[in-house]
Amino acid sequence: MQTLLLYAVTVVIWGTSWFAIKYQLGPVDPLVSVAHRMALAAAFCALLTVVTQGFVRLTLRNHLRVFLQALCLFSCNYLFIYAATKDLSSGLIAVIFSTMVALNALGGALFLNMPLRPPVIVGGLLGLLGMAALFYPELKTLSWADPRMRALVLCFMGTVCASAGNLLAAGSLRQGLPVLTCNTWGMFYGACTVYIAALFLRIPITVALQRDYLLSLAYLAFFATVLAFWAYISLIGRIGPARAAYTTLLFPIVALLVSSVLEAYVWTLWSAAGLSLVLVGNWLAMRGVRS
């Protein structure tokens, strides 16, 4: 039951966070907004850690591991993916990001000695095929001369970074490192890294004082970062990085379901078929997982 709850929290929060993200686009550069989000998330996570379990002292080696994890999960992946958003729709980004299912499975087998189970492999293939069908109208318009191809490469690099962060998190959990303590330091390191990147790129570090910007920033920091990453990394510890990555197949679908209500998204035969394949793939991958 706890596994399903963690899975649901991850999917629902990340599936609905797109609605808050659109309020972050405007006068503040997206990279700076990400840095603000991570800084605020670090503060929230620190408070949550103190209230619930207290900080656990980490060794210098542990801090290095957490820093590398932060580069992958809380900074570099955002740098690549945000750079791709100028030329790609959220649908195409979702298709590329869903390849993390395969990347996590392969990475877990290569670096963490995790077996490649047949249901995970078959489920992953069905999920990737489903995502391709779901966004087929956008995929069929691509060509090698299209500037979006470069953006796809950037997005894939961001996905590779996120997958590497998943594997590092799995390794940290194997060593018994506490999730909240590691996440707090990781978000702090991630915020510092993105702030430094903004300074290096000469991007003004500003804050928009509009209500919508501040409320969406608070939602993204606390719910989409602190709670969702706590649930997701805890999920990695329970069912492994390969199965946990299946959330990346479901949260774009949650976003589309919300969009169909708020933005009149029209479902087609392709999207319905894609949804069915993704759900079957998730069922295969999650079969036999105990709470």
ZIHU-V485258 format. One record per backbone hydrogen bond with DSSP energy under -1.0 kcal/mol. NH is the residue of the N-H (numbers start at 1). CO is the residue of the C=O. E is the energy in kcal/mol with one decimal. If there is no record, write none. Layout:
nh co e
NH CO E
NH CO E
//
This chain:
nh co e
5 1 -2.1
6 2 -2.5
7 3 -2.3
8 4 -2.6
9 5 -2.7
10 6 -2.2
11 7 -2.4
12 8 -2.9
13 9 -2.2
14 10 -2.1
15 11 -2.0
16 12 -1.3
17 13 -1.1
19 16 -1.3
21 17 -2.1
22 18 -1.6
23 20 -1.1
24 21 -2.1
33 29 -2.3
34 30 -2.3
35 31 -2.2
36 32 -2.8
37 33 -2.5
38 34 -2.5
39 35 -2.5
40 36 -2.7
41 37 -2.3
42 38 -2.5
43 39 -1.7
44 40 -2.4
45 41 -3.1
46 42 -2.2
47 43 -2.1
48 44 -2.5
49 45 -2.5
50 46 -2.3
51 47 -2.2
52 48 -2.2
53 49 -1.9
54 49 -3.8
63 59 -2.5
64 60 -2.0
65 61 -1.9
66 62 -2.7
67 63 -2.6
68 64 -2.3
69 65 -2.4
70 66 -2.4
71 67 -2.3
72 68 -1.6
73 69 -3.0
74 70 -2.1
76 71 -2.4
79 75 -2.3
80 76 -2.3
81 77 -2.4
82 78 -2.9
83 79 -1.3
84 80 -1.1
87 84 -1.3
88 84 -1.4
93 89 -1.9
94 90 -2.1
95 91 -1.8
96 92 -2.2
97 93 -2.9
98 94 -1.7
99 96 -1.7
100 97 -1.7
101 98 -1.8
103 99 -2.2
104 100 -2.9
105 101 -1.7
106 102 -2.6
107 103 -2.9
108 104 -2.6
109 105 -1.7
110 106 -2.4
111 107 -2.9
112 108 -1.3
114 108 -2.3
117 115 -1.1
121 117 -2.0
122 118 -2.9
123 119 -2.5
124 120 -2.4
125 121 -2.2
126 122 -2.4
127 123 -2.5
128 124 -2.6
129 125 -2.3
130 126 -2.4
131 127 -2.3
132 128 -2.1
133 129 -2.2
134 130 -2.6
135 131 -1.7
136 133 -1.3
139 135 -2.1
140 136 -2.5
142 139 -1.5
146 143 -1.4
149 146 -2.2
151 147 -1.3
152 148 -2.2
153 149 -1.7
154 150 -2.1
155 151 -2.6
156 152 -2.5
157 153 -2.3
158 154 -2.1
159 155 -2.0
160 156 -2.5
161 157 -2.1
162 158 -2.3
163 159 -2.5
164 160 -2.5
165 161 -2.2
166 162 -1.9
167 163 -2.1
168 164 -2.3
169 165 -2.4
170 166 -2.3
171 167 -2.2
172 168 -2.3
173 169 -2.3
174 170 -1.8
175 171 -1.3
176 173 -1.4
177 172 -2.3
182 178 -2.1
183 179 -2.9
184 180 -2.5
185 181 -2.1
186 182 -2.7
187 183 -2.9
188 184 -1.9
189 185 -2.9
190 186 -2.7
191 187 -2.6
192 188 -2.3
193 189 -2.3
194 190 -2.3
195 191 -2.5
196 192 -2.3
197 193 -2.2
198 194 -2.4
199 195 -2.3
200 196 -2.6
201 197 -2.2
202 199 -1.1
203 198 -3.2
214 210 -2.2
215 211 -2.8
216 212 -2.3
217 213 -2.2
218 214 -2.2
219 215 -2.2
220 216 -2.7
221 217 -2.4
222 218 -2.6
223 219 -1.5
224 219 -1.7
226 221 -1.9
227 222 -2.6
228 223 -2.1
229 225 -1.7
230 226 -1.7
231 227 -2.6
232 228 -2.8
233 229 -2.7
234 230 -2.0
235 231 -1.9
236 232 -2.0
237 233 -1.8
238 234 -1.3
239 235 -3.0
240 236 -1.9
244 240 -2.1
245 241 -1.5
246 243 -1.7
247 244 -1.8
248 245 -1.8
249 246 -1.2
250 246 -1.1
251 247 -2.6
254 250 -2.1
255 251 -2.0
256 252 -1.9
257 253 -2.4
258 254 -2.4
259 255 -2.4
260 256 -2.2
262 258 -2.8
263 259 -2.8
265 259 -1.2
272 268 -2.4
273 269 -2.4
274 270 -2.6
275 271 -2.5
276 272 -2.0
277 273 -2.2
278 274 -2.4
279 275 -2.3
280 276 -2.3
281 277 -2.6
282 278 -2.4
283 279 -2.2
284 280 -2.3
285 281 -2.2
286 282 -2.5
289 286 -2.1
//
